[in-house]
Amino acid sequence: MMNNEMTTKSALLIAFHFPPQAASSGIQRTLSFSRHLGRHGWEPMVLSAHPRAYSEQNPSQLASVPASLVVKRAFALDAKHHLGIKGRYPGMLALPDRWSTWWFGAIPAGLSLIRAHKPRLIWSTFPISTAHLIGLTLHRLTGLPWVADFRDPMLQPTYPATGLRRRLYAWIERQTIMRCKAAVFTTPSAMEACRKRFPHIAADKFHVIENGYDEDGFSRASSSAVQHAAAPASQRLVLVHSGVLYRDGRDPTPFLQAVAVLKRQGLVTASSLRIVLRAPGNLADIAGMAEQAGVADIVEVAPPVPYHQALDEMLAADGLMVFQGSLFNTQVPAKMYEYFRARRPILGLVDPAGETARLLGRAGFHDLAPADSAEAIVPILAGFVDKVRHGRAAVASEELIRSSSRQHRAGELAALFDAVTR
């Protein structure tokens, strides 16, 4: 991706989440920037952590890393697995996070990369706060301009919970905001939450670059995709949610109760509707919720599958669902942009005041219900199923799909790099 003859500028990207790490979808943000920045005049290099620090790995992800990309994997340990006993470890060894040892390896490694490749700027990405500590240190040592990718606010109302860790996070956030050239967030509300804590900082330091979808993944998957119109009355509709669910913030219980109401009313049956909860986390726990609600014959709790298979499932579904309660009001799930690209109707189980609800509303999706109210979900779900069956449900516009691609997001980041280094 870096064979553009116009590429004369380079950037050092600092990211903990990078292949073969497999526990966070955050790898896709850095990976996509590293693949697409070259098309916009910037040659990236990546400073990441040694794979030993990753509790979960997916070596197949390494195939997505461009062969020409310079990647330096610095010494790092996970305090829980390498410095503890049976998973127990002193809290001081995990400040600001469990991977604080990465700082010791990343500083000399980063300086070596800077001497060898002479990047024009430094970019670091949260939610591993040590990444911003590394960015701060390298910025102070070299004077290179620094772009800090917060994605979401570092300080949440209930996180970090402990006093010392919260104070340390606040210090890192303050130092980062004060010294970086630009602070980037994935949603407007996340940006505004941070701006309110720093009202004396110029507004033009704060920017939004949303997440997106990777067209390459869909190019692999779409060959087996099924294109849908109105479904025959006898056909069983398939609704899919892809991703983790929680007791807090993404609790599927009210939704399952709503399905149970429609089942008792005879509006949905196991032969007319199949709901797939793909990779929800604790499979037994979620399956127990479906069993307790009496809808296990309609709701299938399914294990994780490889990424391209998950995209295949989205493309073949009749409709897609997103759960996003008030706990995550400043965030938008990364899969939303994949949902847009899949060109499928979307049912939003969301807090009406949250960023996800606003994004869906602006995009023309109005089948939205509060995630925590079964009573409110019942009519919205019934109406959504009816619209899908008769081909009347909204799908994303082509303009929305184009602007949601990760290649487009890389162009936005490259434009910010140009402005910072001008």
C-alpha positions in Angstrom: 0.0 0.0 0.0 3.0 2.2 0.2 4.2 2.1 -3.4 2.7 5.6 -4.2 5.5 7.5 -5.9 4.1 10.7 -4.4 4.8 9.4 -0.8 7.6 11.5 0.7 6.3 11.9 4.2 6.3 9.2 7.0 4.5 8.9 10.3 5.3 6.8 13.3 2.1 5.0 14.5 2.1 3.8 18.1 -0.5 1.1 18.8 -0.8 -1.8 21.3 -3.7 -3.4 19.4 -2.1 -4.7 16.2 -2.0 -8.2 14.6 -1.7 -10.9 15.9 -3.6 -9.4 18.9 -7.1 -10.8 18.8 -9.0 -9.6 21.9 -10.0 -6.2 20.6 -11.5 -4.9 17.4 -9.2 -1.9 17.9 -6.6 -3.6 15.7 -8.7 -2.7 12.7 -8.3 1.1 13.2 -4.5 1.0 13.2 -4.3 -1.7 10.6 -6.5 0.2 8.2 -4.5 3.4 8.6 -1.3 1.5 8.1 -2.7 0.0 4.9 -4.3 3.1 3.4 -2.3 6.1 4.5 0.2 5.5 1.7 -2.5 6.2 -0.9 -2.8 9.7 0.6 0.8 10.7 0.7 1.9 9.4 4.0 4.1 6.3 4.6 3.4 4.8 8.0 5.5 2.6 10.3 4.2 0.9 13.3 5.6 0.6 16.9 3.6 -2.1 18.7 4.1 -4.6 21.5 5.8 -8.0 21.5 3.1 -10.7 20.9 3.9 -12.2 24.3 1.9 -9.4 25.8 -1.3 -10.5 24.0 -3.5 -12.9 26.0 -5.4 -13.8 22.8 -3.8 -14.1 19.4 -5.0 -14.8 15.8 -1.9 -15.4 13.6 -4.1 -15.3 10.5 -4.5 -11.6 11.0 -0.8 -11.2 10.1 -1.8 -11.8 6.5 -3.5 -8.4 6.5 -0.3 -6.5 7.4 1.3 -5.1 4.2 4.6 -6.8 3.5 6.4 -3.5 3.0 5.2 -2.0 6.3 7.9 -1.4 8.9 6.7 -2.9 12.1 8.7 -2.8 15.4 7.5 -5.0 18.2 9.0 -3.8 21.5 9.5 -5.6 24.7 6.3 -5.8 26.7 4.7 -8.0 29.5 1.2 -8.5 30.7 1.2 -8.0 34.5 -1.6 -10.5 35.0 0.1 -13.3 33.1 3.8 -12.6 33.5 4.2 -10.8 36.8 1.4 -12.4 38.8 0.6 -15.7 40.5 -2.5 -17.5 39.3 -3.7 -14.3 37.8 -3.2 -12.2 40.9 -0.7 -9.4 40.8 0.1 -6.2 42.8 -2.0 -3.2 41.5 1.2 -1.0 41.3 2.5 -3.3 38.5 -0.6 -2.4 36.4 -0.4 1.4 36.4 -1.6 3.0 34.3 -2.5 -0.4 32.7 -1.3 -4.1 32.7 1.1 -3.4 29.9 3.0 -0.5 31.4 6.3 -2.5 30.8 5.8 -1.7 27.1 7.1 1.8 27.8 10.5 0.5 28.7 10.9 -1.3 25.4 9.1 1.1 23.2 11.1 4.3 24.0 14.5 2.9 22.7 12.7 1.1 19.9 10.8 4.3 18.9 14.0 6.4 19.0 15.7 3.8 16.8 12.8 4.1 14.3 12.9 7.8 14.3 16.7 7.9 13.7 16.4 5.4 10.8 13.3 6.7 9.1 13.0 10.3 10.1 9.1 10.5 10.4 7.5 13.9 10.2 5.1 13.2 13.2 4.0 10.7 15.9 0.6 9.2 16.2 -0.5 7.2 19.3 -3.9 5.5 20.0 -5.8 4.8 23.1 -7.5 2.7 24.9 -4.1 1.3 26.2 -3.0 4.4 28.0 0.7 3.4 27.9 0.5 4.2 24.2 -0.1 7.8 25.0 2.7 7.8 27.6 5.1 6.5 24.8 3.8 9.2 22.4 4.3 11.8 25.1 7.8 10.7 25.9 9.0 10.4 22.3 7.4 13.8 21.5 9.3 15.4 24.5 12.6 13.7 23.4 12.4 14.5 19.7 10.2 17.6 19.4 8.2 15.8 16.6 4.5 17.0 16.4 2.2 14.5 18.0 -1.4 13.5 17.1 -3.2 11.7 19.9 -6.0 9.3 18.9 -8.3 9.0 21.9 -11.1 7.2 20.1 -13.2 7.4 23.3 -12.7 9.7 26.4 -10.0 8.4 28.8 -12.1 9.3 31.8 -15.6 7.8 32.0 -18.0 8.5 34.9 -17.3 5.0 36.4 -13.9 4.2 34.8 -11.2 4.0 36.0 -12.9 3.3 39.3 -9.9 3.3 41.7 -8.6 6.6 43.0 -4.9 6.2 42.1 -5.5 4.8 38.6 -8.1 7.5 37.9 -5.7 10.2 39.0 -3.0 8.8 36.8 -5.4 8.6 33.8 -6.4 12.2 34.4 -2.7 13.2 34.4 -2.0 11.4 31.2 -5.1 12.9 29.6 -4.1 16.4 30.7 -0.5 16.0 29.5 -1.7 14.6 26.2 -4.3 17.3 25.5 -1.8 20.1 26.5 1.1 18.8 24.4 -0.4 17.1 21.3 -0.9 19.1 18.1 -4.3 17.4 17.5 -6.6 15.2 19.6 -8.8 12.8 17.6 -12.1 11.1 18.7 -14.4 8.6 17.0 -17.7 10.5 17.8 -18.7 14.1 18.3 -20.1 13.5 21.8 -16.8 11.8 22.9 -15.0 14.9 21.6 -17.3 17.3 23.4 -17.0 15.4 26.6 -13.3 15.9 26.5 -13.5 19.6 25.4 -15.7 20.4 28.4 -12.9 19.2 30.7 -10.4 21.5 28.9 -12.4 24.7 28.0 -9.2 26.7 27.9 -7.8 24.6 25.0 -8.5 26.0 21.5 -11.4 24.2 19.8 -9.5 23.6 16.6 -7.2 21.1 18.4 -10.1 18.6 18.7 -11.2 16.5 15.7 -13.5 13.6 14.9 -12.4 10.7 12.6 -15.0 8.0 12.9 -14.4 4.3 12.6 -15.3 2.5 9.3 -15.4 -0.7 7.4 -12.7 -2.3 5.3 -13.8 -2.9 1.7 -11.2 -5.6 1.3 -13.0 -7.8 3.8 -16.3 -7.4 1.9 -14.6 -8.2 -1.4 -13.7 -11.6 0.0 -17.1 -12.1 1.6 -19.5 -10.7 -1.0 -18.9 -13.5 -3.6 -21.2 -15.7 -1.5 -23.6 -13.0 -0.4 -27.3 -13.2 -1.1 -29.1 -10.0 -2.3 -32.5 -9.6 -0.8 -35.8 -8.0 -1.8 -39.2 -8.6 -0.3 -39.4 -12.0 1.4 -42.2 -14.4 0.6 -44.7 -14.7 3.5 -43.6 -18.4 4.0 -39.9 -17.6 4.3 -38.2 -17.5 7.7 -36.6 -14.1 8.2 -33.1 -14.0 9.7 -32.0 -11.1 12.0 -28.3 -11.0 13.1 -26.5 -9.3 15.9 -22.7 -9.6 15.6 -20.6 -8.8 18.7 -20.3 -8.9 22.5 -23.3 -8.4 24.8 -23.1 -7.4 28.5 -25.3 -7.3 31.6 -24.5 -3.6 31.7 -25.0 -1.4 28.7 -25.8 -4.1 26.2 -28.2 -6.3 28.1 -30.3 -8.4 25.7 -32.9 -9.3 28.4 -35.5 -6.6 27.5 -35.2 -7.5 23.8 -35.6 -11.3 24.5 -38.7 -10.4 26.6 -40.1 -8.4 23.7 -39.6 -11.4 21.4 -41.4 -13.5 23.9 -44.4 -11.1 23.9 -44.6 -11.3 20.1 -44.3 -15.1 20.3 -47.3 -15.2 22.7 -49.3 -13.0 20.4 -48.6 -15.3 17.5 -46.8 -12.5 15.5 -43.5 -14.5 15.4 -42.8 -18.2 15.5 -39.7 -20.4 15.1 -40.8 -21.0 11.5 -41.2 -17.3 10.6 -38.2 -15.7 12.5 -34.7 -16.7 13.4 -32.5 -14.4 15.5 -28.8 -15.0 15.6 -26.7 -13.5 18.5 -23.2 -14.2 17.0 -20.2 -14.1 19.4 -22.0 -12.5 22.3 -19.3 -13.4 24.8 -20.5 -15.7 27.5 -22.5 -18.2 25.4 -24.0 -20.2 28.2 -25.1 -17.0 30.0 -26.8 -15.5 27.0 -28.3 -18.9 26.0 -29.7 -19.1 29.6 -31.4 -15.7 29.1 -33.1 -16.9 25.9 -34.2 -20.1 27.6 -35.6 -18.2 30.6 -37.5 -15.8 28.3 -39.0 -18.9 26.4 -37.6 -18.0 23.0 -34.7 -20.4 22.6 -36.5 -21.9 19.6 -36.3 -18.5 17.9 -33.0 -17.1 19.2 -29.8 -18.9 18.4 -26.7 -18.0 20.5 -23.8 -18.7 18.2 -20.0 -18.9 18.8 -17.4 -16.6 17.1 -16.4 -17.3 13.5 -13.6 -16.0 11.3 -14.0 -12.4 10.3 -14.9 -13.1 6.6 -17.5 -15.6 7.7 -19.1 -13.0 10.0 -19.3 -10.6 7.1 -20.9 -13.3 5.0 -23.5 -13.8 7.7 -24.2 -10.0 7.7 -24.6 -9.9 3.9 -26.9 -12.9 3.9 -29.1 -11.7 6.8 -32.5 -10.1 6.2 -31.8 -7.5 8.9 -29.1 -6.5 11.4 -29.4 -5.5 15.1 -27.3 -3.3 17.3 -27.4 -3.1 21.1 -26.0 0.1 22.7 -27.4 1.3 26.0 -26.8 4.5 27.9 -23.5 3.3 29.4 -22.0 3.7 25.9 -23.7 6.9 24.9 -20.5 8.6 23.6 -19.5 5.6 21.5 -20.6 4.0 18.2 -19.8 0.3 17.8 -17.3 -0.2 15.0 -19.6 -2.8 13.4 -22.1 -0.1 12.6 -20.1 0.9 9.6 -19.9 -2.7 8.4 -23.7 -2.8 8.8 -24.0 0.2 6.5 -21.7 -1.5 3.9 -23.8 -4.7 4.1 -26.8 -2.7 2.8 -29.2 -4.4 5.2 -32.0 -2.9 7.3 -30.9 -2.1 10.9 -32.8 -2.3 14.1 -31.3 -0.1 16.8 -31.8 -1.1 20.5 -30.2 2.1 21.7 -30.5 5.0 24.2 -32.3 7.7 22.2 -29.8 10.3 23.7 -26.8 8.3 22.6 -24.4 8.8 19.7 -25.4 5.5 18.0 -29.1 6.6 17.9 -28.0 10.0 16.4 -25.9 8.3 13.8 -28.7 5.9 12.8 -31.2 8.7 12.7 -29.0 10.9 10.5 -28.5 7.9 8.2 -32.3 7.4 7.8 -32.7 4.4 10.1 -35.7 5.0 12.4 -36.5 1.6 13.7 -35.1 2.5 17.1 -36.2 1.5 20.6 -34.7 2.1 24.1 -32.5 -0.9 24.8 -33.8 -1.2 28.4 -37.5 -1.3 27.8 -39.2 -4.5 26.6 -42.5 -2.6 26.4 -41.0 0.0 24.0 -39.2 -2.7 21.9 -42.4 -4.8 21.2 -44.0 -2.4 18.6 -40.7 -1.4 17.0 -39.6 -5.0 16.6 -43.0 -6.0 15.2 -42.9 -3.0 12.7 -39.3 -3.8 11.7 -40.1 -7.4 10.9 -43.1 -6.3 8.8 -41.0 -3.7 6.9 -38.3 -6.2 6.2 -40.7 -8.9 5.0 -42.3 -6.4 2.6 -39.1 -4.8 1.4 -39.9 -1.4 2.9 -37.1 -1.2 5.5 -34.4 1.5 5.0 -30.8 0.6 4.0 -27.7 2.8 3.8 -27.3 5.3 1.0 -24.4 4.9 -1.4 -23.0 8.2 -0.2 -23.0 7.0 3.4 -21.3 3.8 2.4 -18.6 5.6 0.5 -17.9 8.0 3.3 -17.8 5.2 5.9 -15.0 3.3 4.3 -11.7 3.0 6.2 -9.9 4.2 3.1 -11.9 7.4 3.3 -11.1 7.7 7.1 -7.4 7.3 6.2 -7.8 10.2 3.8 -9.2 12.3 6.7 -6.3 11.4 8.9 -3.8 12.2 6.1 -5.4 15.6 5.7 -5.0 16.2 9.5 -1.3 15.1 9.3 -0.8 17.6 6.5 -2.3 20.4 8.6 -0.3 19.5 11.7 3.0 19.4 9.8 2.4 22.5 7.6 
